[in-house]
Amino acid sequence: MRVLIVDSSARNQQELTTIVQSFGYTSQSASCGKGALSAYANFSPDVVLLDIAIEDIAMDVLVAKMKALAGAIYLPVVFLASASESKLLTEYLQVGGDDFLTKPFDSIVFQAKMRAHIRTRELSRSVAEQNRSLAWHSEHMQQEHRIVQNMFSNALNRSLQNYNQIETYLLPHTIFNGDLYLLARGPLGNLYLLLGDFTGHGLPAAIGTLPASQTFFAMAELGSPVGQIAAEINRQLNQLLPESMFCCATILELSASGERISWWSGGMPPAMLIAENHEIKEYLQPQHMPLGILSDLEFESGITITRAAPRDRLLLYSDGAIEVGVQSGRPLGYERFKRIGRQCRWQLSELADAIQDRIEKDGIDDDLSMVLLHCLPTGLSSKEQDDERSKMPFCLSVRLGPEEIRGVDPVSTILRGLSQIEGFKEFKAPLYTVLAEAYNNAVDHGLLRLASSAKSSLDGFENYYIERSRRLVRLQHGFVELILNYIPKDACIYVKICDSGKGFTAENTEAGEYSFGRGLMLMKELTRDLVWSDGGRCVEFTFPIR
């Protein structure tokens, strides 16, 4: 331990040197303030013993300069005074000194004070080192955050910007947003939109946005069906994310005319279709499990089509909007959220202001997103399509047994091939929708004998898919056959899908044990001549190519 002795008396210097060295410390002496500052630079003392009789530099200036040289580490400055000078010590301690010793020195008191100040200095040095380490780690972390933020920014910048038919209110809980909002134009003047909510918030939740966004943009550019986009994002998230993470999402396509919304929803709060008179005309209730939970074989890509009138608006939102105030025990709740929306006539700016007022009162502990889509013609240009339809007829027949049903996605495989044929690419989305709907119903309700009514409750979704997985594993017999017959002169594909199950009745288009349910209405909207045969084991329909 190093001690700097500053005293104008050589005798005092010698006495103090003897005492200090008897304690096992190293010492150096200076006889004036300037000499003390010079010695400090070379000696770097741990303690300074300073005689109050030093006069060449004002005491407050000298103490301040030595403290400054010490930086963030505590430097004890101990004043030395004779008994007659002791009355001045209070004044000198006020200029920055830390302690005092009076002459003649008591070696026991001297040593005790030295040890106490040295312990304090060591503690200060340790704290300073920890602060330097924390500062380095903080800067390193901020640099990493800047890099990651740049990655997210580059990935999400592909989203369609400044589109006047979309209003958004996006409020991340931390730097990184676990909610995901994406917007992209399709090749037919259509518009694709995704609003997702990953488990949790912050960087862990945001990680999944990268693969999801890249898949969404790539498939939207190709004009892929909404259900197929959902299936591919699910496949990627199921492979990449830990079991505890998933993504609630609504994925939709607005037709170029603004009249048709094709949507897939899993785990999100119900979106609201709002009429021109500001009344809610329809709720888009989630029909599926969130993305990233189910395997490819368990996943259901079925979509719903909703018709929108001119000037209808569609409000999508994450659960952060209705959970404002949860941490204070006063959650906003779904009904109050709707009441506020009605009060402000569903103007997003006013709704956002009202939500912000609640946040200021009750706090927020999740990411919050609201998106308002105006259902009008998109105004987006279409890519030039090849109007020339293939003149070559073909017939495609695929028969799948239990092993193939467990391991193959026949609809995606068929569509990849058909999209290469002249004039077929622009029909890929609706054709995928009807084929996937019919095939999945043949498997689920024909072979596996599952009832769609099991999915009517919140727990029912999970139980339905657990039971589906069990029955699929146990499936040993049976088949599903898909037959597609293209006749160029009719500009149609005649489709027949059969299964070896026990059949069903489809008299009720709204519901039923074999419930296409809303899927049946979708089939009727996109096809012609929809009929069942063979006791409900076969469904046949005509898909127009024009």
TITORSE-448797 format. One record per residue (C-alpha): x, y, z; residue in one letter. Coordinates in steps of 0.05 Angstrom, whole numbers, plus 5000, padded with zeros to 4 digits. Layout:
# TITORSE-448797
XYZA
...
//
This chain:
# TITORSE-448797
500050005000M
502850684979R
502451305024V
504152015000L
506652465057I
505953215044V
509153625099D
513854235095S
517753985156S
523253485141A
522853255213R
515453105207N
516652755141Q
521852305173Q
517252145233E
511351985188L
515751565142T
518051145201T
510951035226I
508150865157V
513750375140Q
512850035208S
505849855184F
508849535122G
506750085074Y
511050435021T
511751185026S
514051794987Q
514652505013S
513453204985A
514553875019S
509554294980C
503154264941G
506454284873K
511253744894G
505353324918A
501953364850L
508353184815S
509652594862A
502452364854Y
503252264779A
509251794789N
507351474855F
499751364849S
498651354924P
492950994960D
492851495018V
495052225023V
497452505089L
496953265081L
499553785130D
494654365135I
500554845138A
501954755063I
501155435032E
503655454960D
496955204933I
490255354965A
488054745004M
481354664969D
484754704900V
490154204920L
485153694948V
480753774887A
486553654838K
488853024875M
481752754877K
481152894803A
487552504790L
484551914827A
478651894781G
472751474803A
476651114857I
476151374927Y
482651734949L
482951855024P
486052535042V
487952555116V
489653235144F
495353305194L
495053845248A
498254015314S
494054065376A
493854825370S
491354765298E
485854265313S
480454805314K
481754925240L
480454205221L
472954285213T
474154835162E
479154415124Y
474853795123L
469554195087Q
474254305028V
474553565011G
478753225064G
476452545091D
479652505160D
484952805206F
490652615253L
493353065307T
500553115331K
503552775369P
501052155333F
498051555369D
500650955330S
494550525346I
489551055324V
494051215264F
494150485240Q
486650385252A
484850995210K
489650785155M
486750085152R
479550355150A
481150835093H
484950305054I
478949825061R
474450365034T
479150494976R
479449754959E
471949724959L
471750344915S
476850034868R
472649404864S
466349794850V
469950204797A
472449564764E
465449274765Q
462749924735N
467849894680R
466049174666S
458649344667L
459749944621A
463549504573W
458148974574H
452849504567S
456249804506E
457349114478H
450048934488M
447749594457Q
452149454398Q
449148754391E
442149064398H
443849554342R
446048984298I
439748584313V
435349194304Q
438549314237N
437148594217M
429848654238F
429149324204S
432049044139N
427548434143A
421148814157L
422549394109N
419748964054R
412949094083S
408649554040L
409550264066Q
404950864068N
398950484040Y
393050944049N
387850394061Q
391450154124I
391850504191E
396350224246T
397850334319Y
403949924339L
406649984410L
412249494429P
413249364503H
420849364495T
425849544440I
424148904403F
416948784383N
413948084394G
407948294353D
408748234278L
405248664226Y
406648524152L
403448794089L
404948584018A
401948653948R
400148033909G
400947923834P
393548023819L
392748703851G
390848353915N
393448533984L
396348054037Y
396448234111L
399147864172L
398248074244L
401747604293G
403247574367D
409147144390F
409346854460T
412047364510G
415448004489H
422348294476G
427947974437L
426147244450P
419147374423A
421747774364A
426447224340I
420846864305G
419047474264T
424947374217L
423146704186P
415746864188A
416647524151S
421247244097Q
416346674083T
410447144081F
413647624032F
416247083986A
409546713983M
405447353976A
409647553916E
407946893884L
400546983899G
400346373944S
393946173979P
393046444050V
392345744078G
398845534044Q
402446134073I
399945954142A
402145224133A
409145424111E
410145924168I
407545394217N
412544894190R
418345364199Q
416345594268L
414944884290N
422044694271Q
425545324298L
421945534362L
422245184429P
416044824452E
414045394498S
413645894441M
408445984387F
405246534345C
397946724347C
396447014279A
391247254229T
393347214156I
388747494103L
388247674030E
383948254006L
381848173933S
383548723884A
376248933884S
376249003960G
370048563964E
372947903987R
377147744048I
380347054050S
382946934120W
386246424166W
386346564241S
389446184299G
389446414371G
388247154358M
382547564387P
376747594337P
377648124284A
371548564273M
368448744206L
365349434216I
359949704171A
359550404144E
354550574199N
359850384250H
356249754273E
360049094279I
357048654224K
361548034233E
366847744279Y
372647364247L
373146834301Q
379746444302P
378645754272Q
385445434286H
391145324335M
396745834336P
402645764288L
408645344310G
404944844354I
402444304306L
406443864259S
405343894184D
400543314187L
396543594245E
396144294217F
389644534185E
390345044130S
382945144117G
380845864106I
374446274110T
371946774059I
368347394083T
364647864037R
365848604050A
361449184027A
364449834001P
367050254060R
366949674109D
372949674155R
376549084186L
379749184254L
385148694275L
388748744342Y
393248344388S
391248144458D
395648704485G
389949184467A
384948844513I
390048674568E
392049394582V
392049474658G
392948734675V
399048884718Q
395049374760S
389248884768G
384649304723R
384948994653P
381249364599L
377748734575G
374248554511Y
367448884525E
370449544548R
375049534486F
368849474442K
365150014481R
370950504471I
371150314397G
363750464389R
364451124426Q
369851364378C
366151074317R
371950604306W
376651174286Q
383450864299L
386751504320S
381451634373E
381550914395L
389050944402A
388651584443D
383651254490A
388050644497I
394051084511Q
390251434566D
388950764599R
396250574592I
398451204628E
393651034685K
394250284690D
400750104653G
402149584600I
406148934603D
405448674532D
406348894460D
400249234431L
398149264358S
391849504323M
390849504247V
384849804211L
383849574139L
379149974094H
375549484048C
375949863982L
379049693914P
386449623929T
388850063872G
394849603865L
397249423795S
396948703772S
402748343742K
401548143671E
398347463669Q
398646953613D
391546943587D
393146343543E
390545713577R
393745053564S
390344683507K
392844013531M
387743613571P
390143193628F
387642733682C
391242663748L
389542113797S
392742033866V
391041483915R
393841543986L
394040994039G
395341084114P
402841164106E
402241694052E
396742064090I
401342094151R
407442334111G
405242714048V
401743374034D
398543193967P
395043853955V
401444273958S
405043763914T
399443773862I
399144533862L
406644603852R
405844193788G
399644543763L
402445233773S
407645083719Q
402144983667I
400345573623E
394745993652G
394145613718F
398446033764K
393246573777E
388246053801F
393045723849K
390246053912A
382745873903P
384445183876L
388945043935Y
383345273981T
378044803954V
382644203946L
385444284017A
378444364046E
375743744012A
381943324025Y
382543504099N
375143364109N
375942684075A
381642514123V
378842814187D
371542644181H
371642074130G
377441644155L
378641894226L
371242024242R
372742674279L
367043164294A
368343894279S
363744074337S
369443874383A
372944524363K
367344974386S
370545114454S
377245424471L
379844764499D
376544394442G
381844624392F
387444304431E
383443674446N
381343604374Y
388443624348Y
390943154402I
385542644384E
386942754310R
394242594320S
392541964360R
387741704308R
392441864251L
397941454284V
393240864294R
390440894223L
392040224190Q
386940174134H
383240614086G
384941104030F
383541784001V
383441873925E
384042533888L
382142563814I
383143203774L
380743213702N
382343833660Y
378143953597I
380844563558P
374544683517K
370444723581D
375745163616A
374544733678C
377844233723I
373043683745Y
374943453814V
372942823851K
375542653921I
373542003953C
375041654018D
373840954045S
370341194108G
363141064130K
360341674095G
356042244120F
350142684103T
351243404083A
344143654082E
345544214131N
350444714103T
351145094168E
353444524213A
353043774224G
357243194249E
360943184183Y
361543924185S
364744274128F
360944824164G
363545484138R
368245084094G
362244814056L
359845514042M
366845674018L
366845073972M
360145283942K
362745983931E
369045783894L
366345183854T
360444963813R
356144333813D
358244123883L
355143433898V
356242833943W
355742113922S
356841413948D
353541564014G
357742174027G
364341834014R
365642223950C
365142963936V
365243233864E
365643943839F
367544353779T
373044873786F
372745413731P
379145643697I
377146303668R
//
